[in-house]
Amino acid sequence: MGRVLSSNELSKIALEEKKQGHKVVSTNGCFDILHVGHARILKEARQLGDCLFVGLNSDASVKRLKGESRPINNQQDRAELLSHLKSVDYVYIFDEDTPVEFLKMVQPNVHVKGADYSKERLEETPVVESFGGEVVLLPLVPAKSPTSLVDKIKQK
């Protein structure tokens, strides 16, 4: 079961994982309404290495990115849910709109995003590549997103 880390723990644990020869993988997101698409991407991300660090947008960050009505679930609940997933080793809540600072602390060997992004347009790519890491894009599960779920609920 994963752990929710403080900023003091994050860099230390990531460094310790690397010292043990482990391949460190990271991903990030809002994970507002956890669904099968999230679970599959997290499982696939974890299979790319030995441990998975998940950067979780804080409530304030989600609000700025998705609007005043979001998040549906608060950051503590979202972090706890993620930490209970078998594929997730560590969770870190960040307040910025992008995971750049999170990535500087973790310095993953591999950073995973969904294929709805392109490496060239991600702010994360130059950061990850600056310390020898690689950005990997994984295919999304069609028609599975928190926004589509919220829209579906509103129609009922």
C-alpha positions as CSV (number, residue, x, y, z in Angstrom):
1,M,0.0,0.0,0.0
2,G,1.3,3.4,-0.9
3,R,2.2,6.3,1.4
4,V,1.3,10.0,1.2
5,L,4.6,11.9,1.5
6,S,5.5,15.3,2.8
7,S,7.9,17.5,0.8
8,N,10.6,16.6,3.3
9,E,10.2,12.9,2.6
10,L,9.7,13.1,-1.2
11,S,13.3,13.7,-2.3
12,K,14.8,11.5,0.4
13,I,12.7,8.5,-0.5
14,A,13.1,8.9,-4.3
15,L,16.9,9.1,-3.8
16,E,16.9,6.1,-1.5
17,E,14.9,4.1,-4.2
18,K,17.5,5.0,-6.8
19,K,20.4,4.1,-4.4
20,Q,18.8,0.6,-4.1
21,G,19.0,0.3,-7.9
22,H,15.3,0.8,-8.4
23,K,13.9,2.3,-11.6
24,V,11.7,5.2,-10.5
25,V,8.5,6.0,-12.4
26,S,6.3,9.0,-11.9
27,T,3.0,10.3,-13.1
28,N,0.7,13.1,-12.1
29,G,-2.9,14.3,-12.3
30,C,-6.0,15.5,-10.5
31,F,-7.5,12.0,-10.1
32,D,-10.7,13.7,-9.0
33,I,-13.1,10.9,-9.7
34,L,-11.0,7.7,-9.7
35,H,-12.1,5.5,-12.6
36,V,-11.0,2.4,-14.6
37,G,-9.0,4.6,-17.0
38,H,-6.9,5.9,-14.1
39,A,-6.4,2.4,-12.6
40,R,-5.2,1.0,-16.0
41,I,-2.7,3.9,-16.6
42,L,-1.4,3.6,-13.1
43,K,-0.9,-0.1,-13.4
44,E,0.8,0.3,-16.8
45,A,3.0,3.1,-15.4
46,R,4.1,0.9,-12.4
47,Q,5.0,-1.9,-14.8
48,L,7.6,0.4,-16.4
49,G,9.8,0.4,-13.2
50,D,10.2,-0.7,-9.6
51,C,8.2,2.0,-7.8
52,L,5.6,4.6,-8.8
53,F,5.4,8.1,-7.4
54,V,2.1,9.9,-8.1
55,G,2.0,13.7,-8.0
56,L,-1.5,14.8,-7.1
57,N,-2.8,18.3,-7.8
58,S,-4.0,20.0,-4.7
59,D,-7.6,21.3,-4.3
60,A,-6.5,24.8,-5.1
61,S,-4.6,23.6,-8.2
62,V,-7.6,21.6,-9.5
63,K,-9.9,24.6,-9.0
64,R,-7.6,26.7,-11.1
65,L,-7.3,24.1,-13.8
66,K,-10.9,22.7,-13.9
67,G,-13.1,25.5,-12.5
68,E,-14.8,26.5,-9.3
69,S,-17.0,23.4,-9.2
70,R,-14.0,21.1,-9.0
71,P,-12.6,19.0,-7.3
72,I,-15.5,16.8,-6.4
73,N,-13.3,14.9,-3.9
74,N,-10.9,16.8,-1.6
75,Q,-7.1,16.2,-1.8
76,Q,-6.9,14.1,1.3
77,D,-9.6,11.7,0.0
78,R,-8.0,11.6,-3.4
79,A,-4.5,10.9,-1.9
80,E,-5.8,8.2,0.4
81,L,-7.7,6.4,-2.5
82,L,-4.5,6.5,-4.6
83,S,-2.4,5.2,-1.8
84,H,-4.6,2.1,-1.5
85,L,-4.0,1.1,-5.1
86,K,-1.6,-1.8,-5.5
87,S,0.2,0.0,-8.3
88,V,0.9,3.2,-6.4
89,D,3.9,3.3,-4.0
90,Y,4.0,7.0,-3.1
91,V,1.7,10.0,-3.4
92,Y,2.7,13.6,-3.1
93,I,0.2,16.5,-3.2
94,F,1.5,19.6,-5.0
95,D,0.0,23.1,-5.3
96,E,1.4,24.2,-8.6
97,D,-0.5,23.9,-11.8
98,T,2.2,21.7,-13.4
99,P,4.2,18.9,-11.8
100,V,7.6,20.5,-12.6
101,E,8.7,21.1,-9.0
102,F,7.5,17.6,-8.1
103,L,9.6,16.1,-10.9
104,K,12.7,18.1,-9.8
105,M,12.4,16.5,-6.4
106,V,11.7,12.9,-7.6
107,Q,14.0,13.0,-10.7
108,P,12.3,9.9,-12.1
109,N,13.8,7.5,-14.7
110,V,10.4,7.5,-16.5
111,H,7.6,10.0,-16.3
112,V,4.2,8.8,-17.7
113,K,1.4,10.8,-19.2
114,G,-1.7,9.9,-21.2
115,A,-1.5,9.9,-24.9
116,D,-3.8,13.0,-25.0
117,Y,-0.6,14.9,-24.5
118,S,2.4,15.3,-26.8
119,K,6.0,15.2,-25.4
120,E,6.9,18.4,-27.3
121,R,4.1,20.4,-25.7
122,L,4.6,19.1,-22.1
123,E,6.4,21.4,-19.6
124,E,7.6,18.2,-17.9
125,T,9.6,16.9,-20.9
126,P,12.7,19.2,-20.7
127,V,12.8,18.9,-16.9
128,V,12.7,15.0,-17.0
129,E,15.2,14.9,-19.8
130,S,17.5,17.3,-18.0
131,F,18.4,14.6,-15.5
132,G,18.4,11.7,-18.1
133,G,14.8,10.6,-17.7
134,E,12.3,9.7,-20.4
135,V,8.7,10.8,-20.9
136,V,6.4,7.9,-22.0
137,L,2.9,8.4,-23.3
138,L,0.4,5.7,-22.6
139,P,-2.9,5.2,-24.5
140,L,-6.0,6.3,-22.8
141,V,-9.1,4.2,-22.1
142,P,-11.8,5.6,-24.5
143,A,-14.7,7.5,-23.0
144,K,-13.4,7.2,-19.5
145,S,-12.7,10.6,-17.9
146,P,-13.9,12.4,-14.8
147,T,-15.3,15.2,-17.0
148,S,-17.4,12.6,-19.0
149,L,-18.6,11.1,-15.7
150,V,-19.6,14.5,-14.3
151,D,-21.4,15.3,-17.5
152,K,-23.2,12.0,-17.4
153,I,-24.3,12.6,-13.8
154,K,-25.6,16.1,-14.7
155,Q,-27.8,14.7,-17.5
156,K,-29.7,12.4,-15.1
